[in-house]
Amino acid sequence: MKYFTKEWYELCQNSNWHLNMSVSKNAEEFNEDYYKDLYTRRRRAFVKEQKEVAEVLGEEFSKVKAEVEFMNRHEETVKSMEASLPLEIKAEVADMRVLALDIATTEVRKKLKAWCEANKKEADAKVAAYDGLQLEENLHDAVIRTMEMKADTLTFKLDCSDVKKVVFKNHKVLEQGGYVLGATWMHQEVYEVEGGREYHALLLKKDGKLAEMTVFAEEIEFVK
């Protein structure tokens, strides 16, 4: 991968933290009671929204499952912010849990906005600079369910709205990135090379880690 790398993906992920961020003086100091109240209000709104979606879709709704999902999302957001935000921003955050619930001080929101916008600018520049080919079908968010490797073909069965299988013919795996079953196809680069094309895929694995897979093939087939 030259453009849509792991680093590019992280830039994309770190380009929108500020979008729903509100400002409050309550974020200036650590306050456990404020955090608990804020968490409860955010959880209540999330559960209400999930219930409404389930009703529209005619699906069964579980309040307990919705609350657990909110808890898991919140904990993951806190971890992501702790791992991703620059030190100069983290140093001014009294409680990362509150920031993860979209509440910040004026100064933190200002710095967060500037940092996110810089990340977006850099990520967009890589998209604009890409000089490879476009894949004939959209595999974004497709999940790899099975992988079958034969002497002359490599076949992935996908959970995808349009494509059920992708078959690389007369192929050679140049880079696999470890165990990819269950991984989600995030982006790709395609280049003409001698004898065929190289397909570079950025995958998000089930454990949340990113992997890059590269396959050479003389021909590719999409089965719908």
N, C-alpha and C positions, 0 to 999 in steps of 0.2 A: 504494500500500500504506500502510495506517495502522498495522497491528499486526505482521504477519508480514514485516517489512522485512529488509534486509540486516543491519541492526544487531541485530535479533532473532535472526537466524540465527547471527550471531557469538556472541551470548550463549549460545545453545544449544550451540554447538561448544566453548565455553569453560566448560562447567559440569560436566565429568566428568574432568578431568585427574587429579584426586586419587584416583579410585576404586580403581585398582590399584597405587597408589604405596606402596612399602615404604620403611622407614627403615634407613639403614646409615651407620656412621661413615666408610665409604669414600667417601661423597659430600662429605665436609667439605673435601677437598683435591683438586686436579687430579692425576690419576694415569693416565697413558696405558696402562700395563700392566693396571690394573684395568678400564679401559674396554674394552680389547680382549678380555679374558677374559669380561667381562659380555656384550659383544656376541656373542661366539661361543656362549655358553650360551643366550642368548635366540634366536639364529638357529637353533641346533640344535633347540630346543623347537618353534619355529615350523615348521620343515621336517617334524619328526615329526608334528605336528598336521595339516599339509596332506596328508601321505602317508596318514594314517589316514582323512581325509575322502575322498580320491580312491578309496581301497579300498572304502569303504562305498558310494560312488556308482558304482563300476565305471568310473572314469575313468582315463585315462593320467596318470601322475605323473612330473614332471621335477624332480629335486633342484636342478638349476641354475636353473630358472625360479623355484622356490620361494625360493632364496637371493637371487636378484635382486629378487624381489618384497619380501622382507623388507628388503633394503637400501634400496629406494625408499621403502617405508613409513617406515623409520627416519629417512631424510634429510628426508622431508616433515614428520614430527613435530618434528624439530629446528627446521626453518624456521618451522613454525606457532607453536611455543613462543617462539622468538626474536621473532616479530612480534606475538604476542598478550599475553604475560605482562607485567604491570606492572613498572616499573623496580625497585620495592622488593623484588620477588621475584627478578628476574634478578640483582640486585646481590649476592644471597646464594648464587647457584648457582655452584659451582666449575667444573662442566663440564655444559653444556646437553645434551650427548649422553648423559650418564649419567641425567639427569633424564628424557630422552625414552625411556629404557629402564626407567622406573618405579622409580628409586632416588633418594631424597632424604634430606636431613638432617631431624631432628625439627622444627626451626624452619621450614624451607622447606615441609615437608608441612603444617604447621599453617597457615601463611599461604596456601598454595595451596588448601587445603580451604575456608578462610573466603572466599576470592575466588571460587572455583567455586560455592559455595553461594549467594553473593550474586547471581551471574549467573543461576543457576537460578531463584531467587526472582523476579527481574525478568522473566525470560522467561516463567515461569508466569503472572505477573500480566497480561502482554499477552494470553496465551491466554484467561484468564478474562474479560478485558475486551472481547474481540471481540464485536461486536454485529451482525455481518453474517449472511448466509445460509450454509448448508452446501451444498457441491457434491453433486449427486445420486450421483456415482460417485467412487471413490477413485483419484486420479491420482498419488498420492505415489510417487516413484521411477520414474515413467514417463519414458521417453526419447523425445524428439521426433526421428523419423527423416526425415519429409518434411513440407513445408509447401506447400499449394496454395491460392493466392488467386484467387478469381474475383470477378465483379462483386457477387454477393450472398452468397457463402460463403467462409469461411476454414476449411480442413481441415488438421488435424495427424494424421499417421499415427504411432502410438505403439508402442513396445515396452512393453507393460503386460500383466499377467496377466489382467485383466478387460476392458479397453477397447482396441480396435484403432485406432479413430479417434474424434476429437472434432471436431464440425462446428459452427462459429459461423455462424448464419444472419442475413442482413441486418445485417452487422457493420460495425464501424469500428475500425481499430487506433489506439488512442490513445497507446500507448507500446510499443515493441518491445524495446528494450534491446540492439540490435545483432543479430549473427548468432546464431540460436538453434538451428540444426540440430545434433543431437547433445547438446543440453542436457537436463538432468534436471529434471523438475517436482518442486519441493520442497514448496511449500505454495501456498495461494490464499486470497483474500478475494472474496466475492461480495456485491454490493449491488443492491438494487432502485433503478432510476432511471427517469426518464420515458421511456416507450417500450420498456423492456426491462431488461436488467441489465448491470452492469459486472463483468467478470471480471479480477481482478488476480492474476497468477501470479508467484511467486518461483522463478527458474530458476538452476540451477547449470550453467554452461557447461563445455565440454570443456577449456578452459584453466584451470579451477578458479575462475574469477571468477563472481560473482553478478550476475544481471540481473533487472530487473522488467519484466514485460509486462502491458499493460492492453488489453483488448478489450471494446468494447460490442457487444452482440448482442440482437436481439429474441427469439431462441430458440437453444437449444443442443441438439445431438443427440449421443448416445454410441453408437457402433457397436461391437458386441461380436463 
